[in-house]
Amino acid sequence: MTLAQPAVHATRPKHSLIFAACIAAGATFAAGCAGTPEPTEQLVAARQALTAAEQAQAVEHAADLMTESRTKLGLAEAAVRDDEMERAARLADEARIDAELATAQAAAMKAEAVNDEMRRSNETLLKEMQRQNGAGGTR
Amino acid sequence: MNTFTRNPGTFVRLAAVASSGLLLAACASSPTAPAGAAAVRAELTRLQSDSQLATRAPKAIHDAEVAVAAAERPERGDADADAAHRVYMAERKVALARALATARLAEDQRPQLAQQRDEARLTARTEEAVAARDEAMTARAATTVAQQESIDLQREIDALRARPTDKGLVLTLGDVLFTTGRADLKQGALADVDRLVAFLNKYPDRTVTIEGHTDSVGSAASNETLSHNRADAVQSYLMQRGIDASRIQTRGMGETVTVASNATPGGRQQNRRVEIIVSNPQSPVGTM
């Protein structure tokens, strides 16, 4: 097998070896092979999602989600330092979805608040008219 | 950097052993969906069957569907952190889809709300215009009524054949009302008095003074009594017709006030009369 090859080779072929072995053991368990690299993309995506949520002032409407997202991002970064890349990837994904959800919920609440205000003002207008009509149209 | 790159052989062997062990474990126990997956599926189904929301975030709902399906994959054992992660992601993606659809729904409803607002404002303005018009019409109608009332009054005064004087309206009932020397009213001449009754009923703030007059035939004393009696006869008639006594005064003037010469039969006839003076209320009606 390729294991016989010298260890001085570049890391790339070694990755291939590892993945080949993993596939042999079971394709679905490939991630379990501890051969996962640092989840750079997920971390970047999580940070971007958090920044976007902050800019959308999601903290006003979804403070808990924002806290959760920040905590998880911190844990993901810690996991990277601890070399727990799978855990880091999961935490980064969760931090990202929490931030995205915070943004979306804040947007939904704002949109509904606008509509509620419109409904209220329409009702007030109608009530005012009915009141005037009830008073015989006199002002 | 990654530790395993320094010692790949060990890792490969470990991985192979670990994964085959786990695979065996997975095969040994019957595959079950991770805890919480069912609840997430239920939440997704709830969203998908919401007619208002289901169509409003198709991509997010599709993503949620994929995530829920992933969450439902059987666990590979108690220590399967990834199973819990998949359930978490699925739950969040369903919530995300719901939030996006909710925001979209609110935006889609907005034009209708704006239209309702515009309609309400338009109606309000129309109502105001209608109210203003009604007010103007009412004011005009009030003016018309006031004018009509004064026209009516003048017409009624005219109908009384009353003469406007400084004292008020003076209605003269000729001697044809009375048989010579008698004080009872003749039936045929009551129409004038009846018009007066109608007038007094319509204008309750007016009072009347009834003055009896005679010609110079007979003694002054008897003429005074006769004039009194004639005035009283008219008063009785008015009271019979429902005019309150407090509104009526009577005076017997005898032969003292003449309107024509007593030397001729025609003059004497004119002097035999009852004058009814209708008081002016606040404004002198007679000068109208």
Boltz contact constraints between the chains, C-beta under 6 A:
constraints:
  - contact:
      token1: [A, 3]
      token2: [B, 9]
      max_distance: 6.0
  - contact:
      token1: [A, 11]
      token2: [B, 5]
      max_distance: 6.0
  - contact:
      token1: [A, 14]
      token2: [B, 5]
      max_distance: 6.0
  - contact:
      token1: [A, 14]
      token2: [B, 8]
      max_distance: 6.0
  - contact:
      token1: [A, 18]
      token2: [B, 12]
      max_distance: 6.0
  - contact:
      token1: [A, 21]
      token2: [B, 12]
      max_distance: 6.0
  - contact:
      token1: [A, 21]
      token2: [B, 16]
      max_distance: 6.0
  - contact:
      token1: [A, 22]
      token2: [B, 15]
      max_distance: 6.0
  - contact:
      token1: [A, 25]
      token2: [B, 16]
      max_distance: 6.0
  - contact:
      token1: [A, 25]
      token2: [B, 19]
      max_distance: 6.0
  - contact:
      token1: [A, 25]
      token2: [B, 20]
      max_distance: 6.0
  - contact:
      token1: [A, 26]
      token2: [B, 19]
      max_distance: 6.0
  - contact:
      token1: [A, 26]
      token2: [B, 23]
      max_distance: 6.0
  - contact:
      token1: [A, 29]
      token2: [B, 19]
      max_distance: 6.0
  - contact:
      token1: [A, 32]
      token2: [B, 19]
      max_distance: 6.0
  - contact:
      token1: [A, 33]
      token2: [B, 15]
      max_distance: 6.0
  - contact:
      token1: [A, 34]
      token2: [B, 4]
      max_distance: 6.0
  - contact:
      token1: [A, 90]
      token2: [B, 85]
      max_distance: 6.0
  - contact:
      token1: [A, 94]
      token2: [B, 88]
      max_distance: 6.0
  - contact:
      token1: [A, 97]
      token2: [B, 89]
      max_distance: 6.0
  - contact:
      token1: [A, 97]
      token2: [B, 92]
      max_distance: 6.0
  - contact:
      token1: [A, 100]
      token2: [B, 96]
      max_distance: 6.0
  - contact:
      token1: [A, 101]
      token2: [B, 92]
      max_distance: 6.0
  - contact:
      token1: [A, 101]
      token2: [B, 95]
      max_distance: 6.0
  - contact:
      token1: [A, 101]
      token2: [B, 96]
      max_distance: 6.0
  - contact:
      token1: [A, 104]
      token2: [B, 96]
      max_distance: 6.0
  - contact:
      token1: [A, 104]
      token2: [B, 99]
      max_distance: 6.0
  - contact:
      token1: [A, 104]
      token2: [B, 100]
      max_distance: 6.0
  - contact:
      token1: [A, 105]
      token2: [B, 99]
      max_distance: 6.0
  - contact:
      token1: [A, 107]
      token2: [B, 103]
      max_distance: 6.0
  - contact:
      token1: [A, 108]
      token2: [B, 99]
      max_distance: 6.0
  - contact:
      token1: [A, 108]
      token2: [B, 102]
      max_distance: 6.0
  - contact:
      token1: [A, 108]
      token2: [B, 103]
      max_distance: 6.0
  - contact:
      token1: [A, 111]
      token2: [B, 103]
      max_distance: 6.0
  - contact:
      token1: [A, 111]
      token2: [B, 106]
      max_distance: 6.0
  - contact:
      token1: [A, 111]
      token2: [B, 107]
      max_distance: 6.0
  - contact:
      token1: [A, 112]
      token2: [B, 106]
      max_distance: 6.0
  - contact:
      token1: [A, 115]
      token2: [B, 106]
      max_distance: 6.0
  - contact:
      token1: [A, 115]
      token2: [B, 109]
      max_distance: 6.0
  - contact:
      token1: [A, 115]
      token2: [B, 113]
      max_distance: 6.0
  - contact:
      token1: [A, 118]
      token2: [B, 113]
      max_distance: 6.0
  - contact:
      token1: [A, 122]
      token2: [B, 116]
      max_distance: 6.0
  - contact:
      token1: [A, 122]
      token2: [B, 117]
      max_distance: 6.0
  - contact:
      token1: [A, 122]
      token2: [B, 120]
      max_distance: 6.0
  - contact:
      token1: [A, 125]
      token2: [B, 120]
      max_distance: 6.0
  - contact:
      token1: [A, 125]
      token2: [B, 124]
      max_distance: 6.0
  - contact:
      token1: [A, 126]
      token2: [B, 120]
      max_distance: 6.0
  - contact:
      token1: [A, 129]
      token2: [B, 124]
      max_distance: 6.0
  - contact:
      token1: [A, 129]
      token2: [B, 127]
      max_distance: 6.0
  - contact:
      token1: [A, 137]
      token2: [B, 131]
      max_distance: 6.0
  - contact:
      token1: [A, 137]
      token2: [B, 134]
      max_distance: 6.0
